[in-house]
Amino acid sequence: MSMTPALNLGSSIHPDGVANDARIAYFSMEIALHPAMPTYSGGLGILAGDMIRAAADRELPMVAVTLLHRKGYFYQTIDASGWQTENAVEWIVEDFVQALPQRTAVTIEGRTVALRAWRYDVRGCTGAVVPVYLLDTDLPDNGEWDRTLTHWLYGGDPHYRLCQEVVLGMGGVTMLRALGHDGLQRFHMNEGHASLLPIALLDEHAKRAGRTSFTHEDIEEVRRHCVFTTHTPVPAGHDRFPTELINQVLGREETAAMKDVLLWDDYLNMTYLALNLSYYVNGVAKKHAEVLRQMFAQYRIDAITNGVHAVTWTSPAFQALFDQHIPGWREENFTLRYALGIPPHEVWRAHDQAKRQLLDHVNRVTNVGMDARDLTIGFARRDATYKRGDLIFLDLERLKRISADVGRFQIIYAGKAHPQDQEGKELIQRIFQARDALKLQVKIAYLPNYDWPLAQLMTAGVDVWLNTPEPPLEASGTSGMKAALNGVPSLSILDGWWLEGCIEGVTGWAIGDLTSPANMGEDQSPHDAAALYDKLERVIVPLFYSDQERFIDVMRHAIALNGSFFNTQRMVLQYVTKAYLR
C-alpha cells in the first residue's frame, strides 16, 4: 500500500495570509454560508457550512469551493390544500460576496465555458478565515444556456446536472490554480457531485508528463490526495449518467481511456468514481458506514459521525446561559458536559424564552393559536417519502384520545419537497389533510419555506424533536443534534446518529427498538406508528405535565451528553486525524 504524502497543518489562512498557505480543499455542491444566501437546499449544505465554520474555529489551512446559485434552490409557497409551488429566489449577490478578477474555463460539449469566482470569508472564533469560492458562469463570454449553469441548485435535467458537476469538480480545480492555490495536498469531496475533481487532477498529472491521457500510475498518485464523504444510502442520492451523456458533455479523447481505467458499463456512477479515486472514504454515522460496506463491499469505508456548529445552532437564551455557567464553551464544545450543573429552573427559563419566540412566529404566520403551556412537538425535514413525515397521522383517532385523556400537544411542521418529487409534494398535502381532521383536538402548523433561520427557531423552541425515517435510510440526520444543544430531547426511530445518541429516558426516547416483528420487506409503518403512540401516551406526555423536574433532567442530559459530542468541533478533529493527516 502506497504512503500518503504528509500534510502540513502548521499555518491557517488569516485575512492577510498568502493564498497558497491552504493545504485542504473542500468541495461541495451546496454550502450554507449566510442565512440570506440561498446557496443550500437543506442538510447537506448546512453540514458543509458547519464544517467550514468549525475549520475556521480550529484554524485549519482550508479553502472551499461551491457554485454561486443565483436563483437558489427555490422559494416555497403552499396553498390552502397543501400543494407546494416553487419560485426563483432573488438575492443581491454583491451584498454578500466579493468578485475576484481571475478567470478560467472548462470545456463542455466542445465549447469553452468561462468561469469566474466570488469569495466569501468564513471567520472563526480566533479570527482565522477559511475562504469559500463560489463559481459563476454568468459571464458575457458565454452563451445564453451556459450562463445559467450556476443558477439553480439541483435544477434541470441530468444534462444540466452533469454540466454543473463539470463546473464544480473540474472548474473548481482550475479556479483554485488560477487563484494561486498550488500547495493543496488534500481534496475533500463532500458527496458525489464533486467526483469529477480527481479527473481534473489526473489531467494535470498527464499534462505535466507531456501526455494527453492519464495512466494507472497517475491514478495511484491522485488517489493519495483525495478524500470522499458520502451521505446517503438512498439510490436517488447517487448520481448516475449514461455513457452517451458523458461522451456528449466531456467530449474528450480521454473518455474512452477513462472508461477502460475506471471501469464502468453503460452508466457512470459518480459515487463509484469517487470511491475509486479516493484513499479515504467515510460515511456519516456508524450505522451508515455499515450499510455502505454492504452496498460497496469491495471498498474500505470508515465512519465519522456528523455534528453541528454549536454556536450557530444554540439559541440566544441558551448562549447566555452557557456563557454564565460554562465559560469557554464556544472554544471547547466538549465543556458542555458541565450542563448537568446548571440549575434546572434556569434551563427551563431559557427554554421558555426560545419556545415563546417560536410560537409567536407560528401564530403570526399561520394563525393557529398555539399555546406556550402545551407540549410542542417539532418535525422539519426535506419532504421525501422515506422520511415519513406523516407517520404520526396513521391513526388519527388514537391521537385524539391521547390529547383528550393524557394531555394536550401540538405539532409544528416545516420542509420542502424537491420540485420534481411528486410523492414528496403529496406527503405535504396529507399533513394538511391531517391538520384539518385534527383541528379540534390537536393544533398543527405547517411553516412554509423552511430555511436556516426557521430551523434555528424550531430546533430551539419545541419541547420534543420528532424524527421518523424508514431505517436504514437515514444516513445521519443533524436536526436532532441542533435540538440537543438547546435542551430539546429527541423522539426518534433508531437509525442514523440517534443509534449513537439515544440513551432511553436520559437523552430522549426511541420509537420502537432494533428488533422487528415483521418479515423483511413488509411495511413497518403500522408497527412504528404504534410504538410512537405508546411512547407519547405512556411516557412523554405524562412526564411533561406531571414531572417537570424529571423532564428538565432529560433536557440537561441532552445538552451534556449529545450537545457536547455531536458537534463539528469533534467532527473536524476526526477528519484531521483520520483523513487529512493519515
C-alpha angles and dihedrals in degrees: 000000000000121000119248115234114260116259120224110215094172098116134045128203113261125180092267096035126126113266097233093055086095117105101173127057116196116199123195132159089221132028127176102220105155132007091242096048111087094207095125139054103201144299099000093052094042090051091050091051092048090049092054093045090053091046089055090048089053092043094237115176092242139142126189134212129202140139126275098234098201091186095040124213095297143290108246126220123178123200127216092274093053097255115149124222128183134222134178117268115239117212136153104244095194092057091067111025138044120237114232123212097222118106131194136159147218129209115240120176088343093305124117108236113196120221135198130180137224121206128224118181118216106203121205130214092268095048095260115140134216109196118218118204116208111200119221131189096181094113131133090239091066131076120255096263094043089054089063096054093099096039106086127046108223090348132142130017132311090278092057091043094052092049089051090052090052088054093048101042104030099024090047092059094048091048092051089053091048089052091054100257097143098140098066113137103171128046112193117198111202100205127337097288088089095048094117088066093089089051089061089050090050090052089053091053093048092047093051088052092050094249132127095214135038130244139213088265090056089051092053090050095048092045090061090064102045132091124186130197118188120195111191143045090199110111093224088061092065112076116224125182127191118247091245091059092045090052092046096050101037094036091184134147086227093062094088092046091047090053092051093048100041096037114223130154125209094332133043108222108205092208091057089047091056092042091054094048102043129083093201124041128175143178121217101245135021094254091045091055090051090053091047092052088057092047095044102027096166093061132077107237125184130193130239110171115224124251139185132236102261100208093047094053102037113097120239091251093055092041089058090046093051092045088056099044105023108034111191095030091125092060095037112030093184088074087073085087085083089069087099087075096057111107109257095232090056091052090051093047092052090048091048090055092052092044094052091048090054095045092048087057093045094050093045093051101037106021089223094137099227118191121228089215093063125089105261123206122196130205122173123158141126105289100246118145095238089061087063098211090175097051092107090060096060091104111029094175091058090052090051091052093049091051093047100040107029108025142306121272136175132203131218119199135188135163147119129240117216109261091244095043104100093175091051090054091049089052089060089051091053090054089053090050090052090048090056094045093051100038094114094050108025125029112222128184128188111200114206128225099026109209144148098289092045090049089053091052095046101043090050100039108047123083097224130021114220125205124171111172123162105253134268091018097082104094094190118309121208107199092088089053090056090049091051091058087060095047094259112140122214130239101198149150111261098256137104116006093346090074086066099035103043118100101169112246091356107070096009139298139291124228103228121326140264094278116086121206093198130079119262111274094027120122107264095191098098091050093045093047091051090051089049092052092047092053092048095045100041104030122011105039094044091046093051094051103031107033110032092162091059092044090054089050089059089049092053092048090051088059098039099045105026104024091051093052111027095066135111094247088069092038095052092048088054090052089051095051099035103034115012101041097030 
